[in-house]
Each structure stands twice: as C-alpha cells, then as structure tokens.
C-alpha cells in the first residue's frame, strides 16, 4: 500500500509541467544528432561524404522542419483560442 498522495488541485499544478517541447528545440536537436551520425558513418569509412553537400542538405531540412513546425504550432494555437463566441 502506497502512502503517496498527490491530491493537489489543478490550480496548484505547475503550468509548465504539461507543455510540449518547442519545435525549434526538437528540430535543432535532431539536426545535431543527424550530423553526429553522419560524421561517425564517414569516419568508419562506410560512405564517403562531401561536407558541403551534407551541410546544405541538413540546413534545408532543418529550415523546412522549422517552417512546417511553426505553421502547425500557430494553427494549433489559433484553434485552441476560439471560444465560439462572436
């Protein structure tokens, strides 16, 4: 039997606890992980990579993901703020 009691009301809850991760943080985190993976693959000799093309591809992908993520986030925010009253 547990003696833990989390009977705080919704007003006492931390408002930041349930907030989702920001789009920019996720995109740049994935970009860094992808770059690290490409460096490891290149150093192992599995594939020969041209650094310029890799960076261009990563920046295009990160930029597109930031734009799409921002648009989705703005649309979701707009949908939540509607109360149905005019």
CNS distance restraints for C-alpha pairs under 8 A (distance, minus, plus):
assign (resid   8 and name CA) (resid  12 and name CA) 5.94 0.50 0.50
assign (resid   8 and name CA) (resid  13 and name CA) 6.82 0.50 0.50
assign (resid   9 and name CA) (resid  13 and name CA) 6.67 0.50 0.50
assign (resid  13 and name CA) (resid  17 and name CA) 7.88 0.50 0.50
assign (resid  14 and name CA) (resid  18 and name CA) 7.99 0.50 0.50
assign (resid  15 and name CA) (resid  19 and name CA) 7.39 0.50 0.50
assign (resid  21 and name CA) (resid  25 and name CA) 7.08 0.50 0.50
assign (resid  21 and name CA) (resid  26 and name CA) 6.99 0.50 0.50
assign (resid  22 and name CA) (resid  26 and name CA) 6.50 0.50 0.50
assign (resid  23 and name CA) (resid  27 and name CA) 6.12 0.50 0.50
assign (resid  23 and name CA) (resid  66 and name CA) 6.74 0.50 0.50
assign (resid  23 and name CA) (resid  69 and name CA) 5.82 0.50 0.50
assign (resid  23 and name CA) (resid  70 and name CA) 6.95 0.50 0.50
assign (resid  24 and name CA) (resid  28 and name CA) 6.05 0.50 0.50
assign (resid  24 and name CA) (resid  66 and name CA) 6.21 0.50 0.50
assign (resid  25 and name CA) (resid  29 and name CA) 5.97 0.50 0.50
assign (resid  26 and name CA) (resid  30 and name CA) 6.14 0.50 0.50
assign (resid  27 and name CA) (resid  31 and name CA) 6.14 0.50 0.50
assign (resid  27 and name CA) (resid  62 and name CA) 6.21 0.50 0.50
assign (resid  27 and name CA) (resid  65 and name CA) 6.64 0.50 0.50
assign (resid  27 and name CA) (resid  66 and name CA) 6.68 0.50 0.50
assign (resid  28 and name CA) (resid  32 and name CA) 6.19 0.50 0.50
assign (resid  28 and name CA) (resid  62 and name CA) 7.06 0.50 0.50
assign (resid  29 and name CA) (resid  33 and name CA) 6.28 0.50 0.50
assign (resid  30 and name CA) (resid  34 and name CA) 6.01 0.50 0.50
assign (resid  31 and name CA) (resid  35 and name CA) 6.12 0.50 0.50
assign (resid  31 and name CA) (resid  58 and name CA) 6.68 0.50 0.50
assign (resid  31 and name CA) (resid  62 and name CA) 6.63 0.50 0.50
assign (resid  32 and name CA) (resid  36 and name CA) 6.15 0.50 0.50
assign (resid  33 and name CA) (resid  37 and name CA) 6.14 0.50 0.50
assign (resid  34 and name CA) (resid  38 and name CA) 6.14 0.50 0.50
assign (resid  35 and name CA) (resid  39 and name CA) 6.17 0.50 0.50
assign (resid  35 and name CA) (resid  58 and name CA) 7.80 0.50 0.50
assign (resid  36 and name CA) (resid  40 and name CA) 6.24 0.50 0.50
assign (resid  37 and name CA) (resid  41 and name CA) 6.17 0.50 0.50
assign (resid  38 and name CA) (resid  42 and name CA) 6.01 0.50 0.50
assign (resid  39 and name CA) (resid  43 and name CA) 6.09 0.50 0.50
assign (resid  40 and name CA) (resid  44 and name CA) 6.18 0.50 0.50
assign (resid  41 and name CA) (resid  45 and name CA) 6.56 0.50 0.50
assign (resid  41 and name CA) (resid  46 and name CA) 5.89 0.50 0.50
assign (resid  41 and name CA) (resid  47 and name CA) 6.55 0.50 0.50
assign (resid  42 and name CA) (resid  46 and name CA) 6.29 0.50 0.50
assign (resid  42 and name CA) (resid  47 and name CA) 5.58 0.50 0.50
assign (resid  42 and name CA) (resid  48 and name CA) 5.81 0.50 0.50
assign (resid  42 and name CA) (resid  49 and name CA) 6.30 0.50 0.50
assign (resid  49 and name CA) (resid  54 and name CA) 7.18 0.50 0.50
assign (resid  50 and name CA) (resid  54 and name CA) 6.29 0.50 0.50
assign (resid  51 and name CA) (resid  55 and name CA) 6.17 0.50 0.50
assign (resid  52 and name CA) (resid  56 and name CA) 6.19 0.50 0.50
assign (resid  53 and name CA) (resid  57 and name CA) 6.04 0.50 0.50
assign (resid  54 and name CA) (resid  58 and name CA) 6.13 0.50 0.50
assign (resid  55 and name CA) (resid  59 and name CA) 6.06 0.50 0.50
assign (resid  56 and name CA) (resid  60 and name CA) 6.13 0.50 0.50
assign (resid  57 and name CA) (resid  61 and name CA) 6.08 0.50 0.50
assign (resid  58 and name CA) (resid  62 and name CA) 5.95 0.50 0.50
assign (resid  59 and name CA) (resid  63 and name CA) 5.89 0.50 0.50
assign (resid  60 and name CA) (resid  64 and name CA) 6.11 0.50 0.50
assign (resid  61 and name CA) (resid  65 and name CA) 6.11 0.50 0.50
assign (resid  62 and name CA) (resid  66 and name CA) 6.10 0.50 0.50
assign (resid  63 and name CA) (resid  67 and name CA) 6.24 0.50 0.50
assign (resid  64 and name CA) (resid  68 and name CA) 6.13 0.50 0.50
assign (resid  65 and name CA) (resid  69 and name CA) 5.80 0.50 0.50
assign (resid  66 and name CA) (resid  70 and name CA) 5.92 0.50 0.50
assign (resid  67 and name CA) (resid  71 and name CA) 6.22 0.50 0.50
assign (resid  68 and name CA) (resid  72 and name CA) 6.16 0.50 0.50
assign (resid  69 and name CA) (resid  73 and name CA) 6.01 0.50 0.50
assign (resid  70 and name CA) (resid  74 and name CA) 6.05 0.50 0.50
assign (resid  71 and name CA) (resid  75 and name CA) 6.11 0.50 0.50
assign (resid  72 and name CA) (resid  76 and name CA) 6.12 0.50 0.50
assign (resid  73 and name CA) (resid  77 and name CA) 6.09 0.50 0.50
assign (resid  74 and name CA) (resid  78 and name CA) 6.12 0.50 0.50
assign (resid  75 and name CA) (resid  79 and name CA) 6.24 0.50 0.50
assign (resid  76 and name CA) (resid  80 and name CA) 6.33 0.50 0.50
assign (resid  77 and name CA) (resid  81 and name CA) 6.42 0.50 0.50
assign (resid  78 and name CA) (resid  82 and name CA) 6.87 0.50 0.50
